[in-house]
Amino acid sequence: MTILDGKLVAAELEEQMGKEILSLKEKTGKVPGLTVIIVGEDPASQIYVRNKDRMAASLGVNSHIIRMSEDVGEAAIIAEINRLNNDDDVDAVLVQLPLPARYDTWKILDYLDPSKDVDRFHPANIGMISVNRTKIYPCTPFGILKILERYNINLSGKHAVVVGRSFIVGKPMAAMLTNLDATVTLCHSKTSNLGEIIRQGDVVVAAIGKPGFVTADMVKDGAILIDVGMNYLESEADVMALCEEDQIKKFRKRGYGITGDIHKDAFKKSSYYTPVPGGVGLTTVTMLMYNTIQLFKQRRGIS
Amino acid sequence: MTILDGKLVAAELEEQMGKEILSLKEKTGKVPGLTVIIVGEDPASQIYVRNKDRMAASLGVNSHIIRMSEDVGEAAIIAEINRLNNDDDVDAVLVQLPLPARYDTWKILDYLDPSKDVDRFHPANIGMISVNRTKIYPCTPFGILKILERYNINLSGKHAVVVGRSFIVGKPMAAMLTNLDATVTLCHSKTSNLGEIIRQGDVVVAAIGKPGFVTADMVKDGAILIDVGMNYLESEADVMALCEEDQIKKFRKRGYGITGDIHKDAFKKSSYYTPVPGGVGLTTVTMLMYNTIQLFKQRRGIS
């Protein structure tokens, strides 16, 4: 039962990236540029965007945030995207999701220049992942890939069970695992025999959003467990039942505890697992910076 | 054990399409236009292209074949694609695959205008399938979908096992089945426990290219078996072991027999199955015409 330490993986990548950005600056006179568009006042999104900006600053990425009011209108958002598509100093553009409900998210994302689409949600980029023609992936599954690589976990021939079919995690993760020669089963809310299927997983990726959903009886001994969930619990009973010791202590201080989609007792049966917090979540913003650097190099033909 | 009759499904669709094309002609003064580019002299491809042209003609699709010599060069192929992209009378463009080995297939396909890409192999179209934003699919998995629909087979909650991860069949099929609420396992040459996994399939789609590969012991009683294989056997022993009675008779006359990837004894355990020949193969060219009509309507804003 080895912990897959997301903090360690992120720190190592960030150190490499800091050096790489310096070296790119020496070579080209430029640093990678990331611009984030945020529409509206969603508090969680505001925090995410601030975290992205902070990490960019700490690595030397040229980072900008464009804040638009909730009622700015589709045309204004699209005009801003077009402006960024045509700005040579901008390598990477991100539209913070979710957009306010009044907007057609796909319609807006389609305006991103695929070569600046740092989240990789443009259909052309999704397609390139499916057919294994790119090595740049959406940040969350890319972070998982980097964690697995760091711990030398070979996926060829393994049965990977991915639970959750979002375009942000589950679908790209399934495609990436298939291209790494895993046999992949993609499960979701309509899957009838979820326990039976998860129990076959040599690797299980849980991206469900339900605290402790994957219980110990649902996993096979020695499985590799990847927990994408990040659930905030405020009831003491839930925290006691689902959280690890350190989160129980934190609950006593701050009134909430954090847990993932995989129950702590399931981790005990695993060969490797990503804890929550401390696992996948810590690599996501790191991979955003990683993608920004890749897009910078790709646009300038630097290998 | 009900036969899923590809010939019947194709005939019904063709009848509908013939009527629809007449009605579109009345409404718009135009008929859907399909142009196929074929490079080189591959005999099988020549036959496929001729069959496509014949069906187009029989339905009233405005069909053209552009034949280019094997050594015509990449620039000439791309120039032809660009010309067709800009020709308003052309709704659908198909580059017959495989291209001769000297060409970079993906590079050439990327030049297709996604809105005229009738095979749906452009990355933007592959991505749209993955995230369930289109109802136009690559012809072979689309034919399978139409067969399943015709026989009122509901996929929600079923475990579908797709064997083969090509971009032509396996990958789009897996994405389509996921979007139809099936739980999908995508298997391939690196899958270690194929029998065990196929045996779980409520639906099995075999696109492997190995005669009789899926044997009776590998399928569950009552499974729905979809056979995408089309294997030509010339040895009498193989024909006797693998072919149905009618193909054994044909072998005696013409020296070869046809069989799929699923063994005839496996079909006996099924609830429904697509025979080979007479199943999936017969719907592929039909769906090419279907897609041509959809692209015609999409470009002209006709619902």
Interface residues (C-beta under 8 A of the other chain):
Chain A: W106 H122 P123 A124 N125 I126 G127 M128 S130 V131 R133 S156 G157 K158 H159 R165 F167 K171 A174 A175 T178 D181 A182 T183 V184 T185 L186 C187 H188 K190 T191 S192 N193 I197
Chain B: W106 H122 P123 A124 N125 I126 G127 M128 S130 V131 R133 S156 G157 H159 R165 F167 K171 A174 A175 T178 D181 A182 T183 V184 T185 L186 C187 H188 K190 T191 S192 N193 I197
